[in-house]
Amino acid sequence: MHVTQQSLLDVLGEKDARLVIPIYQRAYSWTRRQCEELWRDMGHAAQAKRRHFVGTLLLIPEDGERGNHRLAIIDGQQRLTTLTILIAALADYLRAHGNALPGQTAESLANTYLLTQGDTPTCKLAPSPKDDETLQAIVLGMPLPPSPSARVMDNLAFFRGRMDARDFDATTLWDGMGKLFAITAQVDDGDQAQSIFEGLNSKGYPLTVADLVRNYLLLTESHAEQTRLYDEYWQPMEELFAPDPGSLRLDNAIKGWLSVRFPRTRMKSAETVYSGFKQYVEDDYDGTKEELLEELRGFSLVWAENYRYHAVKKFRSSFDWARNGAPLLTSSYKLKPASNPEYAERVRSELKSADAAM
């Protein structure tokens, strides 16, 4: 097995290569949401001048055809297909705007990343049969098939729409695309490739929203700072909800907090919650990571009251609630005297009894 770090553009631009998606692989399935996330990631990478890791690629060299060597894509077809669609959209943009990209033309993009070389050029990426005719037509500039691939056409329309925006800059996009990189593994044995694929995709326990958020906030800090932030903010949040198998309650607290802070995103799965969290922090949030952790901890304290754990009482007493509490929509309201003091006292007494019995 040969393992390297490669930019996705280098993978697509490998000379005399044909990238083939085996017939048993699923059809192209990325949605607009995933394309939006990729677009944001490229923009942030270009702005920050840093590379962006997009995961692993697993390839098997096969017998060549017409002077090209073949690489079967066992893992990574969704990313490479999306990048092919994006480059095709960019080539169309350059044709329409006078090749407005330093060092690249529509023809150089097509010849390097989209087409095989030879007497009869064809699409460099050979997707699943369901998507093949559509992608071939887009890359070669031919008429679309009678029933084109909906996913391919939807995502092509999305990228074209972003390029039609008034503030679109082709140079920034190209810079961001060049910063996408993956760990590429080439293996010669199919059985070995299958075991590696299973290890990458089906073994182990999936990361929770809490895992992803914690890693995002702490990963780039020094060891000492990671320890301090974890001890002061994250561990108390975990203990508020303990026992919490699979971080279900903490995940729900993070989702609840994000629904207040970033109400325009719709969050259903763990993947969309984390994607929304990243988008909020990178695009909307202007504070420090510690301030964000402090707010998350305060919100979690309020959220945990719904679960009625003894840990809530402990942290209410040990934290300065006035300082650590998350600013809420009702924080400016003042409690009014009960209209029926006897009833109010009885309710408070029953709640105390219920807490003591847990």
C-alpha positions as CSV (number, residue, x, y, z in Angstrom):
1,M,0.0,0.0,0.0
2,H,1.3,3.4,-1.0
3,V,0.0,6.3,1.1
4,T,0.6,10.0,0.3
5,Q,-0.9,13.4,1.0
6,Q,-2.3,14.9,-2.2
7,S,-4.4,17.8,-3.2
8,L,-7.6,16.8,-4.9
9,L,-6.6,18.8,-7.9
10,D,-3.4,16.7,-8.2
11,V,-5.5,13.5,-8.0
12,L,-7.7,14.7,-10.9
13,G,-4.8,16.2,-12.7
14,E,-2.6,13.1,-12.8
15,K,-1.3,12.7,-16.3
16,D,-2.6,9.9,-18.4
17,A,-4.9,8.7,-15.7
18,R,-8.5,7.6,-15.9
19,L,-10.4,7.6,-12.6
20,V,-13.1,4.9,-12.7
21,I,-15.9,4.4,-10.2
22,P,-16.7,0.7,-10.0
23,I,-20.2,-0.3,-11.1
24,Y,-21.1,-1.7,-7.6
25,Q,-20.6,1.7,-6.1
26,R,-23.7,3.8,-5.3
27,A,-24.7,6.6,-7.7
28,Y,-23.7,10.2,-7.1
29,S,-25.6,11.4,-4.0
30,W,-24.2,14.7,-2.7
31,T,-26.9,17.3,-2.1
32,R,-26.9,21.0,-2.3
33,R,-26.2,21.2,1.5
34,Q,-23.0,19.3,1.1
35,C,-22.0,21.5,-1.9
36,E,-22.7,24.6,0.2
37,E,-20.4,23.3,2.9
38,L,-17.7,22.5,0.4
39,W,-18.0,26.0,-1.0
40,R,-17.7,27.6,2.5
41,D,-14.7,25.4,3.3
42,M,-12.9,26.5,0.1
43,G,-13.6,30.1,0.9
44,H,-12.3,29.9,4.4
45,A,-9.2,28.0,3.3
46,A,-8.4,30.6,0.7
47,Q,-9.0,33.4,3.2
48,A,-6.9,31.8,5.9
49,K,-4.3,30.6,3.4
50,R,-4.3,27.2,4.9
51,R,-5.0,23.7,3.6
52,H,-8.3,22.0,4.2
53,F,-8.4,18.2,4.9
54,V,-11.3,16.4,3.1
55,G,-10.7,12.9,4.3
56,T,-9.2,9.8,2.7
57,L,-9.2,8.4,-0.9
58,L,-8.8,4.7,-1.6
59,L,-7.6,3.7,-5.1
60,I,-6.8,0.5,-6.9
61,P,-4.6,0.6,-10.0
62,E,-6.1,-1.4,-12.9
63,D,-5.2,-2.4,-16.4
64,G,-5.0,0.7,-18.7
65,E,-7.0,1.7,-21.7
66,R,-6.0,3.7,-24.8
67,G,-2.7,4.9,-23.3
68,N,-4.2,5.8,-19.9
69,H,-3.7,4.0,-16.7
70,R,-6.9,3.3,-14.7
71,L,-7.5,4.0,-11.0
72,A,-10.6,2.5,-9.5
73,I,-12.1,4.7,-6.8
74,I,-13.1,2.6,-3.8
75,D,-13.6,5.5,-1.4
76,G,-13.8,9.2,-2.4
77,Q,-16.1,9.1,-5.4
78,Q,-18.5,11.7,-4.0
79,R,-15.7,14.3,-3.5
80,L,-14.0,13.7,-6.8
81,T,-17.3,13.8,-8.7
82,T,-18.3,17.0,-7.0
83,L,-14.9,18.6,-7.8
84,T,-15.3,17.5,-11.5
85,I,-18.7,19.2,-11.6
86,L,-17.2,22.3,-10.0
87,I,-14.3,22.5,-12.5
88,A,-16.7,22.1,-15.4
89,A,-18.8,25.0,-14.1
90,L,-15.6,27.1,-13.6
91,A,-14.5,26.3,-17.2
92,D,-17.9,27.5,-18.5
93,Y,-17.5,30.7,-16.4
94,L,-14.1,31.4,-17.9
95,R,-15.4,30.9,-21.4
96,A,-18.2,33.4,-20.7
97,H,-15.9,36.0,-19.0
98,G,-12.8,36.0,-21.1
99,N,-10.7,33.5,-19.2
100,A,-10.6,35.7,-16.1
101,L,-8.2,33.6,-14.0
102,P,-4.5,34.1,-13.9
103,G,-2.5,31.2,-15.1
104,Q,-5.5,29.2,-16.3
105,T,-7.9,29.1,-19.2
106,A,-11.0,27.1,-19.8
107,E,-9.1,24.9,-22.2
108,S,-6.2,24.3,-19.7
109,L,-8.7,23.4,-17.0
110,A,-10.5,20.9,-19.3
111,N,-7.3,19.4,-20.7
112,T,-5.7,18.9,-17.2
113,Y,-8.6,18.0,-15.0
114,L,-11.7,17.0,-17.1
115,L,-10.5,15.2,-20.2
116,T,-8.3,12.2,-21.0
117,Q,-5.7,12.9,-23.7
118,G,-5.6,11.0,-27.0
119,D,-7.3,10.8,-30.3
120,T,-10.8,10.5,-28.7
121,P,-10.9,12.5,-25.5
122,T,-13.4,11.4,-22.9
123,C,-14.3,12.5,-19.4
124,K,-11.3,11.8,-17.1
125,L,-13.7,10.6,-14.3
126,A,-16.0,7.7,-15.2
127,P,-18.8,7.8,-12.7
128,S,-21.6,5.2,-12.1
129,P,-23.7,4.3,-15.1
130,K,-26.6,6.4,-13.8
131,D,-24.5,9.6,-13.9
132,D,-22.0,8.8,-16.7
133,E,-24.0,10.1,-19.7
134,T,-24.8,13.4,-17.9
135,L,-21.2,14.0,-16.8
136,Q,-19.9,13.2,-20.2
137,A,-22.3,15.6,-21.9
138,I,-21.3,18.4,-19.5
139,V,-17.6,17.9,-19.8
140,L,-17.6,17.4,-23.6
141,G,-20.2,20.1,-24.3
142,M,-22.6,17.7,-25.9
143,P,-26.5,17.6,-25.6
144,L,-27.8,16.1,-22.3
145,P,-29.4,12.7,-22.3
146,P,-33.2,12.5,-22.3
147,S,-33.2,11.8,-18.5
148,P,-30.1,13.5,-17.0
149,S,-28.9,12.7,-13.5
150,A,-30.8,15.0,-11.1
151,R,-28.0,15.2,-8.6
152,V,-25.4,16.1,-11.1
153,M,-27.6,18.8,-12.7
154,D,-28.7,20.3,-9.4
155,N,-25.2,20.7,-8.1
156,L,-24.0,22.1,-11.4
157,A,-26.8,24.7,-11.2
158,F,-25.8,25.5,-7.6
159,F,-22.1,26.1,-8.6
160,R,-23.1,28.1,-11.6
161,G,-25.4,30.2,-9.4
162,R,-22.6,31.0,-7.0
163,M,-20.4,32.1,-9.9
164,D,-23.1,34.4,-11.2
165,A,-23.1,36.3,-7.9
166,R,-21.8,39.8,-8.0
167,D,-19.1,39.3,-5.5
168,F,-17.8,36.0,-7.0
169,D,-14.0,36.0,-7.5
170,A,-12.6,33.2,-9.7
171,T,-9.1,33.5,-8.3
172,T,-10.3,33.1,-4.7
173,L,-12.3,30.0,-5.7
174,W,-9.3,28.5,-7.5
175,D,-7.0,29.2,-4.6
176,G,-9.5,27.4,-2.2
177,M,-9.8,24.5,-4.5
178,G,-6.1,24.1,-4.5
179,K,-6.0,23.9,-0.7
180,L,-8.3,20.8,-0.6
181,F,-6.2,17.8,0.3
182,A,-6.7,14.2,1.2
183,I,-4.7,11.2,2.4
184,T,-4.5,9.0,-0.7
185,A,-3.9,5.2,-0.4
186,Q,-3.2,3.1,-3.4
187,V,-3.4,-0.7,-2.9
188,D,-2.8,-3.5,-5.4
189,D,-5.0,-6.1,-3.7
190,G,-8.8,-5.9,-3.9
191,D,-9.2,-7.9,-0.7
192,Q,-6.9,-5.5,1.2
193,A,-8.8,-2.5,-0.3
194,Q,-12.1,-3.9,1.0
195,S,-10.8,-4.4,4.5
196,I,-9.4,-0.9,4.5
197,F,-12.7,0.5,3.2
198,E,-14.6,-1.3,5.9
199,G,-12.2,0.0,8.5
200,L,-12.7,3.6,7.3
201,N,-16.4,3.5,7.0
202,S,-18.1,0.8,9.1
203,K,-16.0,0.0,12.2
204,G,-15.9,1.9,15.5
205,Y,-18.4,4.1,17.1
206,P,-19.4,7.2,15.1
207,L,-18.4,10.6,16.6
208,T,-21.2,12.4,18.3
209,V,-22.0,16.1,17.9
210,A,-20.4,16.7,21.3
211,D,-17.2,14.9,20.1
212,L,-17.0,17.0,16.9
213,V,-17.7,20.3,18.7
214,R,-15.2,19.6,21.5
215,N,-12.5,18.6,19.0
216,Y,-13.2,21.7,16.9
217,L,-12.9,24.1,19.8
218,L,-9.9,22.5,21.5
219,L,-7.8,20.8,18.8
220,T,-5.7,23.8,17.8
221,E,-4.9,24.9,21.4
222,S,-1.7,24.0,23.3
223,H,-1.8,20.9,25.6
224,A,-1.9,23.1,28.7
225,E,-4.7,25.3,27.2
226,Q,-6.7,22.3,26.1
227,T,-6.5,20.9,29.6
228,R,-7.6,24.2,31.2
229,L,-10.5,24.7,28.9
230,Y,-11.6,21.1,29.2
231,D,-11.5,21.1,33.0
232,E,-13.2,24.5,33.4
233,Y,-15.9,24.3,30.7
234,W,-16.3,21.0,28.9
235,Q,-16.1,18.5,31.7
236,P,-18.7,20.4,33.8
237,M,-21.0,20.3,30.8
238,E,-20.6,16.5,30.5
239,E,-21.2,16.0,34.2
240,L,-24.3,18.1,34.1
241,F,-26.0,15.4,32.0
242,A,-24.3,12.3,33.4
243,P,-25.2,9.5,33.0
244,D,-25.4,10.3,29.3
245,P,-24.7,7.2,27.1
246,G,-23.7,8.4,23.6
247,S,-23.8,12.0,24.7
248,L,-27.5,12.2,23.7
249,R,-28.4,14.8,26.2
250,L,-25.3,17.0,25.6
251,D,-25.9,16.7,21.9
252,N,-29.5,17.9,22.3
253,A,-28.2,20.8,24.5
254,I,-25.8,21.9,21.8
255,K,-28.6,21.7,19.2
256,G,-30.9,23.7,21.4
257,W,-28.2,26.4,21.9
258,L,-27.5,26.5,18.2
259,S,-31.2,26.9,17.4
260,V,-31.2,30.1,19.5
261,R,-27.9,31.4,18.2
262,F,-28.3,30.4,14.5
263,P,-32.1,30.1,13.9
264,R,-31.9,30.2,10.1
265,T,-30.4,26.7,9.8
266,R,-32.5,23.6,9.9
267,M,-30.9,20.8,12.0
268,K,-32.1,17.3,11.8
269,S,-29.1,14.9,11.8
270,A,-25.9,15.1,13.8
271,E,-24.1,16.0,10.5
272,T,-26.3,19.0,9.9
273,V,-26.0,20.2,13.6
274,Y,-22.2,20.1,13.4
275,S,-22.2,21.8,9.9
276,G,-24.5,24.5,11.3
277,F,-22.2,24.9,14.3
278,K,-19.1,25.4,12.1
279,Q,-21.0,27.9,9.9
280,Y,-22.1,29.9,12.9
281,V,-18.6,30.0,14.4
282,E,-16.8,30.8,11.2
283,D,-19.3,33.2,9.6
284,D,-21.3,34.9,12.4
285,Y,-19.5,34.5,15.7
286,D,-17.0,37.2,16.6
287,G,-15.9,36.3,20.1
288,T,-13.2,34.0,21.5
289,K,-13.3,30.2,21.9
290,E,-13.3,30.6,25.6
291,E,-16.3,33.0,25.5
292,L,-18.1,30.5,23.3
293,L,-17.4,27.6,25.7
294,E,-18.5,29.8,28.6
295,E,-21.8,30.5,26.9
296,L,-22.3,26.8,26.0
297,R,-21.7,25.8,29.6
298,G,-24.2,28.4,30.9
299,F,-26.8,27.3,28.3
300,S,-26.2,23.6,29.2
301,L,-26.9,24.4,32.9
302,V,-30.3,25.8,32.0
303,W,-31.0,22.9,29.6
304,A,-30.0,20.3,32.1
305,E,-32.7,21.5,34.5
306,N,-35.1,19.8,32.2
307,Y,-33.5,16.5,33.1
308,R,-33.6,17.2,36.9
309,Y,-30.3,15.8,37.9
310,H,-28.5,16.4,41.2
311,A,-25.5,17.6,39.3
312,V,-27.5,20.8,38.3
313,K,-27.7,21.8,42.0
314,K,-24.0,21.2,42.4
315,F,-23.0,23.4,39.5
316,R,-25.5,26.1,40.4
317,S,-23.7,26.4,43.8
318,S,-20.2,26.1,42.5
319,F,-20.5,28.5,39.5
320,D,-21.0,32.2,39.5
321,W,-24.4,32.0,37.7
322,A,-24.6,35.8,37.1
323,R,-21.2,35.6,35.2
324,N,-21.5,32.2,33.6
325,G,-25.1,32.0,32.7
326,A,-25.8,32.3,29.0
327,P,-27.7,35.4,28.0
328,L,-31.3,34.3,27.3
329,L,-34.2,35.9,25.6
330,T,-36.0,36.1,29.1
331,S,-32.9,37.5,30.9
332,S,-34.4,41.0,31.1
333,Y,-37.7,39.9,32.6
334,K,-38.3,40.3,36.4
335,L,-40.3,37.8,38.4
336,K,-43.6,39.1,39.7
337,P,-45.0,38.2,43.1
338,A,-47.3,35.2,42.9
339,S,-51.0,36.0,42.8
340,N,-51.6,33.0,45.1
341,P,-48.6,32.8,47.5
342,E,-49.9,29.6,49.2
343,Y,-50.2,27.8,45.9
344,A,-46.8,29.0,44.8
345,E,-45.2,27.8,48.0
346,R,-46.9,24.4,47.7
347,V,-45.6,24.0,44.2
348,R,-42.0,24.9,45.2
349,S,-42.2,22.5,48.1
350,E,-43.4,19.7,45.8
351,L,-40.5,20.4,43.3
352,K,-38.0,20.3,46.1
353,S,-39.4,17.0,47.3
354,A,-39.2,15.6,43.8
355,D,-35.6,16.6,43.4
356,A,-34.7,15.1,46.8
357,A,-36.3,11.8,45.8
358,M,-34.2,11.4,42.6
